[in-house]
Amino acid sequence: MVQEAGKYESRDEEHKKKLEVKNALENYTYNIRNTTKDENLGEKLTPVDKKIEDAIDEAIVWLDTNHLAKGDEFKDKMKELFPILKLLG
């Protein structure tokens, strides 16, 4: 019974980590999207900013279609966004 409890504890911990990474990616993408959609900023968007907006929209679609992905997949998606979002300055 103790062994079984340990097994569930391990699964719970993995699930918790996955949710933390997923939530971080969601928060990150939605915050950036809200920033780029800001009325004052929206008028000033350059072609580079448009690439950022497209990358964020793509990440949101990915999140919607891959909500059951593994934690590493969420981490990889976040890593894909970093170079693009560095363009924000």
GIHU-V389312 format. One record per residue. N is the residue number from 1. SS is DSSP state (@ for helix, = for strand, . for the rest). D_LAST is the distance of its C-alpha to the last C-alpha in Angstrom with 1 decimal. Layout:
# GIHU-V389312
n,ss,d_last
N,SS,D_LAST
N,SS,D_LAST
This chain:
# GIHU-V389312
n,ss,d_last
1,.,53.5
2,@,51.3
3,@,50.0
4,@,49.2
5,@,47.3
6,@,45.2
7,@,44.4
8,@,43.2
9,@,41.2
10,@,39.4
11,@,38.7
12,@,37.5
13,@,35.1
14,@,33.7
15,@,33.4
16,@,31.7
17,@,29.0
18,@,28.6
19,@,28.1
20,@,25.6
21,@,23.4
22,@,24.0
23,@,23.2
24,@,20.0
25,@,19.0
26,@,20.3
27,@,18.6
28,@,15.2
29,@,15.8
30,@,17.5
31,@,15.0
32,@,12.2
33,@,15.0
34,@,16.1
35,@,12.9
36,@,12.9
37,@,16.6
38,.,16.5
39,@,19.0
40,@,17.3
41,@,14.0
42,@,16.1
43,.,17.6
44,.,14.5
45,.,13.4
46,.,13.2
47,@,14.6
48,@,11.4
49,@,10.7
50,@,14.4
51,@,13.9
52,@,11.6
53,@,14.3
54,@,16.9
55,@,15.7
56,@,15.7
57,@,19.1
58,@,20.4
59,@,19.5
60,@,21.3
61,@,24.2
62,@,24.3
63,@,24.5
64,@,27.2
65,@,29.3
66,.,28.8
67,.,29.3
68,.,31.9
69,.,29.8
70,.,30.0
71,@,27.6
72,@,26.5
73,@,25.7
74,@,23.3
75,@,21.7
76,@,21.5
77,@,20.0
78,@,17.2
79,@,16.7
80,@,16.6
81,@,13.6
82,@,11.4
83,@,10.8
84,@,10.2
85,@,7.8
86,@,5.6
87,@,5.2
88,@,3.8
89,.,0.0
